[in-house]
Amino acid sequence: MSQLDSLRRWLRHHKGRQTYDELAACPAHHKDLAVSACTLRRALDGRMPTWRTVHAFAHATGADLDEARRLWEAAHTERQNRTGPASPRPYTPRRIRTRKGLAAALRRVRTDAGSPSLRALQDSPQANGQLPKSTLCEVLRGRLLPSTTLLQAFLRACHAPDHVVSALLAARARIATGHPRQARTYSYICEAAEEADYRRQQTEEIRARCGLTQPDNDYWDEASP
């Protein structure tokens, strides 16, 4: 039996007789863990689920989160060993000029670091007590421009490479000084994708809060706090 089969059997056991719609609408759901019934169904019948999906599943069923993490990491590692490391995505944050673009870049840095929880980042020795979870949550959603100190602490906690640190600090300085952005011209390969992804995530959050279901693609997840 594969590690993914073990994860699915564990999820199926904790699901019990509850429907996927009931799990998706669970009132105990944290707002950052909202996922559709379709996504929860795919965790048992489709491709390898993201950690965010498994986290939401465990939260909705009252299952042990540490056990969920252990099983998911085992399945994730097994999958990576079979398929090999994914090719790095082309990504250059040098031209970010908006708060939302910076937030998208920071979410990707977090994903590349293994999607640590906000608490893990806050308590990281590299953060040196300068990464409050509540503030970081607002930064990653694009609602707040991080201070230089917080941004540096986040990048240290995520072990970001030097060229990414330099680029994102420069991006933060451009945004803070109100450097004008050129009208709707995308100056690097990922800018359009970042903005489209941010709009998609916002739409999914709104639909989830309104109790609407739709097929989604398990992005980020993220990373979830």
N, C-alpha and C positions, 0 to 999 in steps of 0.2 A: 504494500500500500504506500502510495506517495505521501509526502508531507501535505500536499494540497488536499488529497483525499481525507487525511486526518483532520485538517482544518474544517473542511466542509461537513464531516461527520459531527464534529464538535458543535458547529453552528446549527446544524439540523436538530441536534439533541436539545439545544437551548431554545430553539424556535418553538418546539412543541406543536401545539394546535393553533397557535396564533397565525393569522394571515399576514402577508407582507404589507398589506394596506394598514393593518393594525399596528405593525411595528413601525412603519413610516410615520404614522400619526401619533406615536407614543407621546403622551404629555410630559414624560420625564426627559424627553430629548433636549439636550442642550442645543441652542440655536445654531451653533457652529457645527453640529453633527447632523443637520437635516439632510436626509437623502431620500430619494424616491423609492417606491415599492419595487419598481423595475430594477433599480440598482441592487437592492437587497436580494431580489430573486436571482440576479446574475451571480451573486456571491456563492450561491449553492449550485447553480446550473450552468454557469458560463465560464468566462476567463478568470484568471487570477485576480481576486479582489484587491483593491487598495487598502492600506491600513485605515484610512478614514472610514471606509465602508464597514470593515470588521469592527472598528471602534464603535461606530453607530449601532451595529448589530448587537454587540455586547452590552452597550448602554441600555438599549431598548428592552433586552431580555433579562437584564440584571445579572449577566454572567460575569465571571471573574476577569477583570481587565488585564491583569498580568498574564494569566493563562492565554488569553486571546492574543496578546502581543507575542508570547513565546511561540505559539503555533503559527501565527502569521509570518514571523521572522524566519522560522524553519522552512516554510513553504516558499517564501521569497528567495531565500538563499539557494534552495534546491533548484528553483527556476533559473536563477542567474547562472548556476553551475552548468545547467543544461544548454542554455542559449548563449552564454558568454556575455560579457559586459556590453551594455548598449552603447552604440556610437554616440559620442558627445554631440549635443545639439549646437548648431552654430549660434552663437549668442555674443553680442558685443554691446555692453551697456554704455558706450561712450557718448551716445547722442540723446540720452534720456533728458527730457526737459519738463516733465510734468510729475506731480505727486503720485498719480496713478501709475505712471510708467515706472517710477522708482519702487512703488509697492510691488508691482509685478516682478521686478528684478529681484527684490528681497525674498519674495515667495519662492522664486527659482533657486536662489542661494540656499534657502532652507531645505527645499526638496533635495538638492544635490548633497546636502549634509545628512541625509537620511530621515528627513521630516521629524526632527525632535519636537517634543511638545513645548508649549510656551513655558510651562513650569521648568522643564529641563533646561531650557535656554536661560531663564531667569536665574536658576540656581547654579549655572555653569561657572566653574572657577574662572574661566576666561572673561566672563561678563563682569566680574569684580563688583557685584551688587549694583550695577548701573543699567540693568535691563528689566524694569518692572513689567510684569506680565500684562497688566491692563493697558499700559501705554503701547507696548509692542503690538498688541492685538489691533489697536486703532491704526498703527503705522502699516501693518500688513494688509489692512483693508483699504488703504489709500485715503483714510480720513484725516490723517495727521502727518505732517512732515517731521521726520525724526530729527532730534538734535544731533550734532556731530558726535557728541559723547555716546549717545544711545546707538547710533549707527555703527560706530567703531566697536562697541561692546557686542552688538549683534554679529558683526562680521567675524570678530574673534571667536565667539561662541560657536559659529558655524564653520570655523577653520577655513574661511574663504582665502583663496590664493591672493598674492600681493597685487596682481594686475586687476583683479576684480575689486579689491579694496580701494585702490587708487581711482578706478573708474567711477565707482559708486559715490565716493566722497566728492569727486568732482561734479557728479550729477546733482548731488544734494546741494552743493554750493550754487550751481546754476539756477536751481529751482528757488532757493532762498533769496537770491538777488533779483528774481523776477526777470531773468533773461528772456527776451521775447522769443516765442516759438514761431517758426515759419509756418505759413498757412498751409495746412493739410498736405505737406510733402513729407514723406517718410525717408529719413536720412540714413537709416540702417535697416538691415534685413528683418529684424525682429520687432520693430516698433509697431507696425500695423497689427501683427499677431498679438502683441501684448495688449493693445487697446481692445481688440476684438475679444480676447479671452476675458478681460476684465468685465466687459459688457455682458458676456455670456454668464459669468459667475454671478453678477448682480441679478440677472434675470432669473437664474436658478434659485437664488436665495429668496427672491420675492415670490416666485411660484410655490416654493416649499412652505413659506410662511402662510400663504393663502390656502394651503391644503390641496394645491394642484399637483398632479403627477405628470411627468414627462420623461422620455428616455434621456439619459445623460451619459456622459462618457467617463465618469469617475476621475475627472481631472483634479489634481491636488488632494490634491489633496492631501491633494494637499497635506495634504499637510493638516492634520487638524490639530487645533490647540487641545 
